Amino acid sequence: MDFPGELHGRLVLPHDPDWHTARMAWQLAVDQQPAAVVFAASAQDVSATVLAARRAGLRVAPQGTGHNAAPLGELNRTILLRTDLLGEIAIDPLTRIARVGAGVRWLQLTDAAAKYGLMALAGSAADVGVVGYTLGGGVSWFARSHGLASNQVVAADVVLADGTLVRADADTHPDLFWALRGGGVAGVVTALEFRLFPMTETQAGLLAWPIEQAPTVLSAWRRWVDDVPDQVTSLGRMLRLPPLPDLPEPLRGRSLVAIEAVCDLPAPQADALLAPLRALAPELDTCGTTAVADLHLLHMDPPYPVPAAGDGMLLSGLPSGALAAFLGMTGAGRDLPLLSVELRHLGGALRPGIVRGGAVDGLDAEFALFAAGITPDAASVVAVHAVLDELRTAMSPWEAATGYRNFAERSRGRFDAPEVAARLRAVKTAYDSDDLIHANHPIS
Ligand SMILES: Cc1cc2nc3c(=O)[nH]c(=O)nc-3n(C[C@H](O)[C@H](O)[C@H](O)COP(=O)(O)OP(=O)(O)OC[C@H]3O[C@@H](n4cnc5c(N)ncnc54)[C@H](O)[C@@H]3O)c2cc1C
């Protein structure tokens, strides 16, 4: 492979001793077999990799962590461009803007922001990549009050498909800037700049009951979300937890129905709102004042790579028939290979057009469904995919017309309204006409 100049990072090839570690995605069940792996240590390395790939007739797949590696597909004509080493974090407390390298993971940023009394629109998991999550939209614990994370982006440094490094913002490369906020990137982002918000504490926690109580609990939660203010972001989920030692003792090995909520409200107001759910006598109740920097613990996402498979869809509503279908698929009567099946309440500031910004300026749906199972072997992959298919079919009457990239872990064509899709295609044609960039959810 012919790299212009010296790499500051590393090129790893199939005969190298650490090849199998280098090609590994966070989703351990995804067996990535690229032509080569580059660990870029600078924007210049990214540019050199793009030029080397072009000369060799290869493509380039940017990857922060590999949380959403499953839809990438065949990589044998692609260089896997890992951004782990791009670890810059700079926070300006006056403008409340964070500048974050493409290798930064959420916990690193939320901890750094907390030192200034600031919070970022982070997702539920500590080790998801800030850049990958934000480029895909970003549904945080403050999604209903603040909208998608991507709409808080003010600028991005992008290496284009011809190897040049540009800054994309509202004035420079505005179409590229529009597209990368939720719609897809026709290049490799080396750093993102976005707004943070002043906040150190919030009201948050989990309520849990034995899974047999799911019909009562989820029906009550479904009615409850109709009246909560936009400061409340919550989800209802069915959990079938393995007996793992790093899970809290009361949850280990249990099958539960749970509600997780963040209420960005004073404690007495949050308590008053939660009263009807607490009246259902949860076996576990952790709701109370919580440091924003600790919110990554709320959803109990695995803090290390796992072999897993998942998928999601947006629902235009959750009427009683939809909830009955959901419970029929996921309730106590079923022996499911799914660790978690959740329904996230959307709406509020997630409604399109409320927080204006990029290609995806909201989610035109009322709920997001996401399900995942652990897949240690090939048979479990087949079993989990079969159930994901069954769940999708059961919920398809309520599927929204658009999708959400971050919760899509299997390739799917349609995420956007036709006019947005057409504009995204024009950006892709202008910036990457020969499709050098290999994305998990390509602009097609
Ligand atoms: C346990 C878990 C919890 C999650 N919680 C949430 C949540 O609360 N809210 C939410 O919205 N989503 C959530 N997600 C989904 C997550 O946001 C997506 O999987 C996201 O794509 C992960 O980004 P990543 O960089 O970590 O993954 P990667 O697989 O590394 O990246 C995904 C894709 O992003 C693109 N990309 C990444 N980096 C770059 C770059 N530098 N330049 C150009 N393109 C790039 C590439 O196309 C890449 O294939 C969760 C996922 C998991 C597994």
The ligand as an SDF file (V2000), in Angstrom:
LIG
                    3D

 53 58  0  0  0  0  0  0  0  0999 V2000
  -24.8480   -0.4700   24.1310 C   0  0  0  0  0  0  0  0  0  0  0  0
  -25.3130    0.6060   23.1620 C   0  0  0  0  0  0  0  0  0  0  0  0
  -26.0060    1.7190   23.6420 C   0  0  0  0  0  0  0  0  0  0  0  0
  -26.4460    2.7190   22.7640 C   0  0  0  0  0  0  0  0  0  0  0  0
  -27.1410    3.8060   23.2530 N   0  0  0  0  0  0  0  0  0  0  0  0
  -27.5720    4.7560   22.3860 C   0  0  0  0  0  0  0  0  0  0  0  0
  -28.3170    5.8890   22.8430 C   0  0  0  0  0  0  0  0  0  0  0  0
  -28.5900    6.0430   24.0330 O   0  0  0  0  0  0  0  0  0  0  0  0
  -28.7550    6.7810   21.9160 N   0  0  0  0  0  0  0  0  0  0  0  0
  -28.4430    6.6720   20.5930 C   0  0  0  0  0  0  0  0  0  0  0  0
  -28.8300    7.5400   19.8220 O   0  0  0  0  0  0  0  0  0  0  0  0
  -27.7380    5.6200   20.1450 N   0  0  0  0  0  0  0  0  0  0  0  0
  -27.3060    4.6680   21.0020 C   0  0  0  0  0  0  0  0  0  0  0  0
  -26.6250    3.5890   20.5280 N   0  0  0  0  0  0  0  0  0  0  0  0
  -26.3540    3.4950   19.0960 C   0  0  0  0  0  0  0  0  0  0  0  0
  -25.0370    4.1950   18.7360 C   0  0  0  0  0  0  0  0  0  0  0  0
  -25.2300    5.5800   18.8100 O   0  0  0  0  0  0  0  0  0  0  0  0
  -24.6430    3.7820   17.3190 C   0  0  0  0  0  0  0  0  0  0  0  0
  -24.3100    2.4180   17.3440 O   0  0  0  0  0  0  0  0  0  0  0  0
  -23.4690    4.6200   16.7950 C   0  0  0  0  0  0  0  0  0  0  0  0
  -23.3440    4.4070   15.4100 O   0  0  0  0  0  0  0  0  0  0  0  0
  -22.2030    4.2360   17.5000 C   0  0  0  0  0  0  0  0  0  0  0  0
  -21.1520    5.0720   17.1070 O   0  0  0  0  0  0  0  0  0  0  0  0
  -19.6650    4.5180   17.2950 P   0  0  0  0  0  0  0  0  0  0  0  0
  -18.7310    5.5150   16.7330 O   0  0  0  0  0  0  0  0  0  0  0  0
  -19.4920    4.0970   18.7030 O   0  0  0  0  0  0  0  0  0  0  0  0
  -19.7110    3.2140   16.3990 O   0  0  0  0  0  0  0  0  0  0  0  0
  -18.9730    2.8700   15.0240 P   0  0  0  0  0  0  0  0  0  0  0  0
  -19.4900    1.5190   14.6520 O   0  0  0  0  0  0  0  0  0  0  0  0
  -17.5200    3.0330   15.1630 O   0  0  0  0  0  0  0  0  0  0  0  0
  -19.5050    3.9490   14.0090 O   0  0  0  0  0  0  0  0  0  0  0  0
  -20.7350    3.8130   13.3710 C   0  0  0  0  0  0  0  0  0  0  0  0
  -20.6700    4.4630   12.0010 C   0  0  0  0  0  0  0  0  0  0  0  0
  -20.5320    5.8730   12.1740 O   0  0  0  0  0  0  0  0  0  0  0  0
  -19.7550    6.3930   11.0870 C   0  0  0  0  0  0  0  0  0  0  0  0
  -18.5660    7.0260   11.6640 N   0  0  0  0  0  0  0  0  0  0  0  0
  -17.9960    6.7580   12.8520 C   0  0  0  0  0  0  0  0  0  0  0  0
  -16.9350    7.5700   13.0240 N   0  0  0  0  0  0  0  0  0  0  0  0
  -16.8360    8.3320   11.9120 C   0  0  0  0  0  0  0  0  0  0  0  0
  -15.9520    9.3510   11.4960 C   0  0  0  0  0  0  0  0  0  0  0  0
  -14.9310    9.7600   12.2590 N   0  0  0  0  0  0  0  0  0  0  0  0
  -16.1650    9.9220   10.2930 N   0  0  0  0  0  0  0  0  0  0  0  0
  -17.1990    9.5430    9.4930 C   0  0  0  0  0  0  0  0  0  0  0  0
  -18.0650    8.5890    9.8420 N   0  0  0  0  0  0  0  0  0  0  0  0
  -17.8820    7.9960   11.0340 C   0  0  0  0  0  0  0  0  0  0  0  0
  -19.3440    5.2350   10.2170 C   0  0  0  0  0  0  0  0  0  0  0  0
  -20.2420    5.1060    9.1130 O   0  0  0  0  0  0  0  0  0  0  0  0
  -19.4800    4.0450   11.1480 C   0  0  0  0  0  0  0  0  0  0  0  0
  -19.7300    2.8380   10.4490 O   0  0  0  0  0  0  0  0  0  0  0  0
  -26.1870    2.5760   21.3880 C   0  0  0  0  0  0  0  0  0  0  0  0
  -25.5300    1.4430   20.9010 C   0  0  0  0  0  0  0  0  0  0  0  0
  -25.1030    0.4560   21.7750 C   0  0  0  0  0  0  0  0  0  0  0  0
  -24.4170   -0.7690   21.2170 C   0  0  0  0  0  0  0  0  0  0  0  0
  1  2  1  0
  2  3  1  0
  2 52  2  0
  3  4  2  0
  4  5  1  0
  4 50  1  0
  5  6  2  0
  6  7  1  0
  6 13  1  0
  7  8  2  0
  7  9  1  0
  9 10  1  0
 10 11  2  0
 10 12  1  0
 12 13  2  0
 13 14  1  0
 14 15  1  0
 14 50  1  0
 15 16  1  0
 16 17  1  0
 16 18  1  0
 18 19  1  0
 18 20  1  0
 20 21  1  0
 20 22  1  0
 22 23  1  0
 23 24  1  0
 24 25  2  0
 24 26  1  0
 24 27  1  0
 27 28  1  0
 28 29  2  0
 28 30  1  0
 28 31  1  0
 31 32  1  0
 32 33  1  0
 33 34  1  0
 33 48  1  0
 34 35  1  0
 35 36  1  0
 35 46  1  0
 36 37  1  0
 36 45  1  0
 37 38  2  0
 38 39  1  0
 39 40  1  0
 39 45  2  0
 40 41  1  0
 40 42  2  0
 42 43  1  0
 43 44  2  0
 44 45  1  0
 46 47  1  0
 46 48  1  0
 48 49  1  0
 50 51  2  0
 51 52  1  0
 52 53  1  0
M  END
$$$$
